Amino acid sequence: MQFTSIYRHECVGWSAVSCVTPVAASGFTSFEIRMGDGELATNTIAFAFDVDPEVTSVDPPAGSSSGGTVVSLTGHHMTDHNRPLCRFGSSSPSLAYFVSSALMRCESVEHVEGFAHVEVSVSDEGQQYSKNAIAFGFSPDPRVLGVMPDEGVELGGTSLHVHGAYFAPGSVVRIGSVAPISARWLSGEVLETISLAYHPAGIRVPVEVSTVNGGSNTWTADEVAFTFTMPATLAAVDIPVSSVVGGSIVTLYGTGMFRQGATRWQCRFGDAYVDAFEDESSASNVMPNVMPGETCHGPRQAVQFGQSGAGDAHVGARCLGWSALSCVVPPSPAGFTTVDVAVEGEATPRTSLSFAFDAAASIVAAFPGESPSEGGGLVFVTGSHLRPGNDGETPPLCQFGSVPFDGAPAIAVSSALLLCEAPARVEGLVALAASVNDGGVTYSALAAGVGGTSGVQHFFAW
């Protein structure tokens, strides 16, 4: 008879005992269990005593109260003999990542605002922790509500004010994928920073804030964006000269000067900044002699620039894609300077054009002293600084009171003499003024102050 043996492995009589380890010097030793009479109950097992771990610093020193900040703990005697753990205050422990005997990394947990001691356990799965009283701060999550300006050139250098809440000193900024960018803390609601170079242009990227300097991995996500644009290139200015009293409106033509959203463009005359605005009539009525033909790299389009009294259309060509911004010229001393455009707060200069400030026109006398009210009389006007600006391309004008509104035609005989044609107007005594720089935007009367007069009057008789 043949018997088949069937073997089955089964644990029988397992039991467990726990012990509190005594104080001992670091190193390896043996571990065994004996019965009450000294009889050996187990085999000898190797056991090690590690030096207590020490935490000397934590980086970053603070993070979000929502948790998720990766912190680096530096110190001594870090090991991974058993599952290492981190603990922030009295919160539940979290797993630690062992890097070396001097470095561990942990992820902060959700915690109330304030400070908590961060500790590590390296040998006994959280039974004992380091006791070095290294504090880690928990702060409210920052919020980004807006950024001004909200666009700048791809070359970088735009000064930005980031507005929001719960900003802490030492906060850093991330624009797109560029981080960390240092920021100057102005208050808990405002940070000041500068955009760095970013490619490609023409895209909107998020603006985010971390309250921790040095690379915290927690950032805001409030959908506030910044747009990188192509650098503006200036091609021409319609009036390259103005009176020192200012007030002229000049239009700058070029590329890349499109206003988007709340972007605030400015013109800079030397060191003086003024706000820019869009003048649709100037943008659409670009005369051929304003835009240099050699700078037109794109297609051209036939444009009707207006009609003459006989109804004939004046047709010219302009470059597609040009943009235009207009500015009111500020007062400035006489002389040459430059004019350029930039988004408000932008530090990087853009292309600039030459601009000149001429001494204000001044009228001393006019003769004859009266003209027929039906118009057509010739009046000789004497004074100083009556030379037409823009190398004589801007025609001088005379104005008799408020008539005509666009100014009466004049001929510059010299810088001291104008020949004006009196318009038709009702009988009476009116002030006489001249415009020589900006085609009638400002007149010599402005030299005496707003609402002033030149002191020269002319009489219209029946």
C-alpha positions, 0 to 999 in steps of 0.5 A: 500500500502506498501513502501520499503525504500532504504537508501544510505550513501553519503558524501555531502559538504566535505571541508578542511582547513589547519592551521599552529600550533602555538608554544606551550608547550608539552602535550595534548590540544584540537583542534577546528575550529570556524567561523569568528564570533566565531561560533563553526564549528567543534567538539573539537578534541584532539591534542598533541604537542611533544618535538622536536626530537634530534639526538645525534649520528649515527652508523655507521658514514659512508656508501656506496654512493650507499645507503643501509646502515642500520644506527642507530640514537640515541637521545631523544624524538623519537616517532611513533605517525605518520609515522617517516621519515629519511632524508640525506641532501636534498635527498628524505626522507625514512621510519624510524623504531621506536625502542624506544624513544632513537633509530631509524633505517634508511636505507641510500639512494643513495647520492653523495660522501661526508657528509650530515646531517641526520635528523628525522621527527617523528610527521608531516610526514616530514614537520619538521625535527630535526636540530642537524647537525649530519653528515653521510659520503658517500664513494665510493663502495670498490672493492676487486681485490685479496687476498694473500695468497688465502688459509690457514688452517681451524684453522685460523691465516693466515695473509692476504693482501686484495688488491683492491680500495677505502678502508677506514680507519676502514674497516672490512673484512668478510671471508665466514660468519665470520664477522666483522674481524678487518683489519689494513688499509695500504692504499686505496688499501691494508688491512691486516687482519687475518683469523679466524677459519672456518669449514669445510675445503676444501671449497672456501668462498668469501672475502668481505670488508665493509668500515664501522667498527661495522657492516654495512650491505653493503659488496663488491661482487667481487667474490674473494675467500679464501680456508680453508684447512686441516692442513698439517701433516709432516711424514718424511723428506728425508734428516734430516741434512745439511751443515751449508752453506746450498744449500741442497735440502730436500723433506718433505712428509706428507698430506695436502700440495697440491698447489692450484692456486697461493698459495705460500708454504714455508719451515721454518728452525728455524726462516728462511723461504724459498720458497717451490716447487713441485718435481714430482720425489720426490713425485712419488719416495717415498722410503719405508724407508722414509715413516713410515709404522705406519703413513699410515692410507690409502691403500698402492700401489705397486710402481716401484722405478727404475731399477738396471743395470741388469734390475731388478725392485725395488718395494716397497709400499707407502701410497696413498694420500701423498704429497711432497714439496721440499726446498733449505736449507738456511745457518744456524749455526751448531746445531739442529732446526726444519723444518715445512711448511706453506702457506706464511704469516701463523702464526699458526705453523704446525707440525714440524720435527727435523732437524740438521745443521752440520759443513761444510766438509773440505778437507786438503789433499789427498794421493796418489796425482794421480790416473790412468785415467782408474779409480779404484784408491783408494784415502785417503782424510783427513780433518774435519767434514767428518762424514756422516749425517743422522746417517750414512744413507746418503752415503758420496761421492767424486767428482774429478772435475765435474766427476762423476756428481753424485759423486764417492762412498766413505767410511767414516772411521772417521770424519777425513778420507774418502776412495774414489774410483777415477773414470775414466777421462781424464788426467789432474789436478782436484779439489777434494771435498766431500759431506757427508750430502745430497747425492751429492747436495752440496760439501765441495768446497761450504765452500769456497764460490760459485764457490770456491774450497777446495784447494786440487787437484788430478792428473789423469795420463795415 
